Amino acid sequence: KSFKTLTTMTDISGELDKEENKNVKMKVIKMFESMDINKDGKLILSEAESFFKSFKTLTAKAMFNEVDVDGNKEITLDEWLVFWNNVIKSGYTAADVEPELDSLMMGEAWVDWEDGRAT
């Protein structure tokens, strides 16, 4: 995997910056901050496993498989925003994404989004 497979770094949150997606972006950032236990600005597998309540290891690994595109076993806020921007660009609306984010924030299992990436 290569970070170059992403659109461009200047397009990190293009869709998320649109007015209709502002609540999604806010929730996405809040979720990242909630998982980043040591507040170092990156997520590692053990932090994700601690966050999720159901299927902790499977859920964390599925999330990393989709979001950690450079494969360095860390998810930065930029990677996180690029991922969610890609979800919105793939045809999901705020109405589709927000309830799933609410479930994820409660520690529920990761969803395999139909966004061209695989878990």
N, C-alpha and C positions, 0 to 999 in steps of 0.2 A: 504494500500500500504506500502511496505517496501523497503528501499534502498537496502536491500539484494537481491531483485529481479533483480538487475543489475548484469552484469557479475562479475567484480571485480573492485575495485577502481584502481588497477594497469593497468587496460585496459581502462582508461578514454578516451584516444584519439588515441588508437592503429591504427585504420584505417585512422584517420585524419593525422597521422604522416607520412603516405606513401607519396612519392614524387608526385604521381598523384592527391593527395587530398590536397596539401599544400595551394592552393588558397581557397578551401572550408574552411579549418581551419581558415585561415586569415579572411575570411568574417564572419564566425561564431563568432569569438572573437570580431570583429568590431561591429557586430550587438548587442552582449551582452553589450559591452561598451556604445553603443549608447542608449540602453534602460535604463541603470543604471544611472539614472538622478543624484542621490546624490553621486555617485561614492563610494558606500560602499561595493561593491563586491557582491551584491545580488540584485535580481529583486523582486519587489513586484507587486501585481496586478495593483495598480494605476500607476506605472511607465510604465508597458506594455500598459495599456489603453491610456496613454498619447502618446506613441510611434506610435501606429497604427492609420491609418486614416479612414479605412473602418471597419464597424462593430466592433468598438473599444472594447466594453465589451465582445461580443461573441468571438472575435478573441483572446483577452487576456485570457479569461477563457479556451478556447480550447487549447491554448498553455500551460497554467498551468496544465491542465488535463493530457497532454502528458509528460511534462518535469518535473514537481514537484513530483517526485516519492515518496518522503518521506512524502508528504502531509502537510508540515509545512508552506505553503503559501509563500514560498520564493524559488527562483531559484538561486543556486550558480553557479559560472562558472564551477565547476566540474560537476554538474548535467547537465548543458548546453552542455558541451563537450561530456559527456556520451551519451546524447540524440542523438547528431549529429553523433557520432561514430556508434551508433546503426542503424541510418538511412543508413549509408554507408554499414554497415555489412549486412543489410537486402536486399542488391542487387542494391541499387541506385549507380550510378556513379557520378563523379564530373560534367559531362555534364548534368545529370538529376537535380542535386542539385543546382548548381551555378545560373541558371536563376531564380529559386524559391527564393533563398536567395536575389538576386537582387530585386525581387518584394517585399519581406518582408522588405528589407531595405528602400524601398520607402513607407512603411506603409501599404502595401496591406494585405489582409486577410490571416490568418494562413492556412496552407495546412495540411490535415490529411494524414500523411505519412503511408504507409503500412509497418509498422515496428514492429508489434506485440503489439503496445500500442494503446489505444483508446482515442479519444478526448471527 
